[in-house]
Amino acid sequence: MSAALNDQDLDNIGVVIDANQVGVESRYRTLKEVIRKYDPDIELPQLDESGVTINYSTDRKIGIWIMPDNQSKGYLEHFLEKLIPAGSKERYAKVKTLVKDHNKEYDSLIPEKAIQKANIYVYLALQKQPGKPLGQAIKANYFDAESVSADDFVNWMKATFEF
């Protein structure tokens, strides 16, 4: 982020970061500290479910989105779970059971914080074209980018990058 803030050729800067287990507040506080190193007087709003878009200097914008939803602990994979199409929900429930049972049988081989990642990647492995990277999986409709659950993120992208 520091490199982007230093680059005067960038008019729009988007930061997407996982909340992880430390939580949204901690992540946002860290990002605000970095921004304030460049502009100590900048007005930084409260983070809400729609993310944050800040006018920075006279003609620059910074957008901040903390996965999964600017409110909860978690990762990109928690966000993606909300985008699983209705027709795939039953299959995804079976994937979650498979991962849970596997982890139980193999003495918690997968750390708790990585279970969601395992769920998503097993789900992707069981598709018509297994192994697609996340972006391609969205294009292949393995996730529903038109879902209401994606609206806040899409609107944040439009506001941050002005399209």
C-alpha positions as a printed Julia matrix, in Angstrom:
163×3 Matrix{Float64}:
   0.0     0.0     0.0
   2.89    2.36    0.77
   4.23    1.94   -2.75
   0.82    2.76   -4.21
   0.47    5.86   -2.02
   3.91    7.02   -3.14
   3.11    6.52   -6.83
   1.63    9.84   -7.99
   0.55    8.25  -11.28
  -2.08    6.17   -9.49
  -5.38    7.99   -9.16
  -7.37    5.12   -7.71
  -6.0     2.67   -5.16
  -8.0    -0.35   -4.04
  -6.95   -2.38   -1.03
  -8.57   -5.77   -0.46
  -7.33   -7.62    2.59
  -8.57  -10.57    4.64
  -9.78   -9.88    8.16
  -8.31  -13.26    9.13
  -8.69  -14.14   12.79
  -7.48  -10.73   14.02
 -10.69   -9.13   12.86
 -11.88   -6.17   10.85
 -11.15   -3.48   13.44
  -7.5    -4.5    13.77
  -6.99   -4.63   10.01
  -8.67   -1.26    9.47
  -6.67    0.34   12.28
  -3.42   -0.86   10.65
  -4.45    0.48    7.23
  -5.44    3.84    8.74
  -2.01    4.09   10.4
  -0.32    3.57    7.03
  -2.52    6.18    5.32
  -1.94    8.71    8.12
   1.83    8.45    7.56
   1.17   10.08    4.19
  -1.57   12.45    5.29
  -1.87   12.95    9.07
  -4.96   15.17    8.66
  -6.98   12.85    6.42
 -10.55   12.23    7.48
 -11.04    8.44    7.74
 -14.66    7.3     8.07
 -16.01    4.35   10.01
 -15.85    1.1     8.1
 -19.25   -0.38    7.35
 -20.58   -3.25    5.25
 -20.15   -1.22    2.05
 -16.4    -0.73    2.55
 -14.67    2.63    2.53
 -13.84    4.99   -0.31
 -11.72    7.98    0.68
 -10.88   11.05   -1.37
  -7.14   11.38   -0.93
  -5.4    14.61   -1.9
  -7.17   16.53   -4.65
  -7.65   13.9    -7.33
  -6.99   10.48   -5.83
  -9.19    7.83   -4.22
  -8.38    5.01   -1.85
 -10.86    2.18   -1.42
 -10.62   -0.32    1.42
 -12.45   -3.63    1.54
 -11.79   -6.14    4.32
 -12.88   -9.67    3.43
 -15.23  -11.24    3.85
 -17.75   -8.44    4.44
 -16.12   -5.57    6.37
 -17.85   -6.85    9.5
 -16.7   -10.42   10.22
 -13.49  -12.28   10.87
 -12.57  -14.44    7.92
 -11.14  -14.67    4.47
 -11.93  -14.35    0.79
 -13.21  -17.92    0.96
 -15.93  -16.9     3.43
 -17.08  -14.29    0.92
 -17.01  -16.82   -1.92
 -19.15  -19.25    0.06
 -21.96  -16.68   -0.06
 -21.66  -16.67   -3.87
 -22.24  -20.38   -4.37
 -25.22  -20.68   -6.73
 -28.5   -22.01   -5.33
 -28.24  -25.09   -7.56
 -24.9   -26.0    -5.98
 -25.8   -25.48   -2.31
 -26.55  -29.17   -1.69
 -23.25  -30.21   -3.29
 -21.41  -27.61   -1.22
 -23.05  -28.91    1.98
 -21.7   -32.36    1.11
 -18.24  -30.86    0.52
 -18.31  -29.28    3.98
 -19.29  -32.62    5.53
 -16.52  -34.38    3.58
 -13.88  -31.9     4.77
 -15.17  -32.02    8.36
 -15.21  -35.84    8.42
 -11.76  -36.01    6.83
 -10.38  -33.66    9.42
 -11.97  -35.65   12.23
 -10.63  -38.96   10.89
  -7.12  -37.6    10.36
  -6.74  -35.92   13.74
  -7.33  -32.32   12.68
  -4.88  -32.42    9.8
  -6.32  -29.16    8.46
  -5.94  -26.28   10.94
  -9.27  -24.72   11.96
  -8.38  -21.41   10.31
  -7.87  -23.22    6.97
 -11.11  -25.24    6.92
 -12.98  -22.64    4.84
 -10.18  -22.57    2.27
 -10.31  -26.39    2.09
 -14.1   -26.28    1.63
 -13.87  -23.88   -1.31
 -11.03  -25.69   -3.05
 -12.65  -29.11   -2.67
 -15.85  -27.57   -4.07
 -13.82  -26.32   -7.06
 -12.14  -29.71   -7.46
 -15.56  -31.32   -7.92
 -16.69  -29.09  -10.78
 -17.05  -29.95  -14.46
 -13.65  -28.35  -15.04
 -11.76  -28.92  -11.78
  -8.87  -26.79  -10.61
  -9.85  -23.45  -12.07
  -8.31  -20.45  -10.3
 -10.84  -18.3    -8.45
 -11.23  -15.66  -11.17
 -11.85  -18.3   -13.82
 -14.2   -20.13  -11.47
 -16.31  -16.98  -11.23
 -16.37  -16.68  -15.03
 -17.36  -20.36  -15.26
 -20.33  -19.59  -12.96
 -19.1   -21.82  -10.14
 -19.77  -18.7    -8.08
 -22.63  -16.29   -8.71
 -21.15  -12.82   -9.2
 -24.71  -11.5    -9.69
 -25.72  -12.64   -6.21
 -27.11  -10.08   -3.79
 -24.21  -11.1    -1.54
 -21.8    -9.58   -4.08
 -23.63   -6.25   -4.39
 -21.72   -4.33   -1.71
 -18.37   -5.49   -3.08
 -19.32   -4.66   -6.67
 -20.56   -1.22   -5.63
 -17.34   -0.63   -3.67
 -15.3    -1.54   -6.78
 -17.33    0.87   -8.91
 -16.91    3.69   -6.38
 -13.19    3.05   -5.88
 -12.27    2.69   -9.55
 -14.99    4.99  -10.95
 -16.52    2.65  -13.52
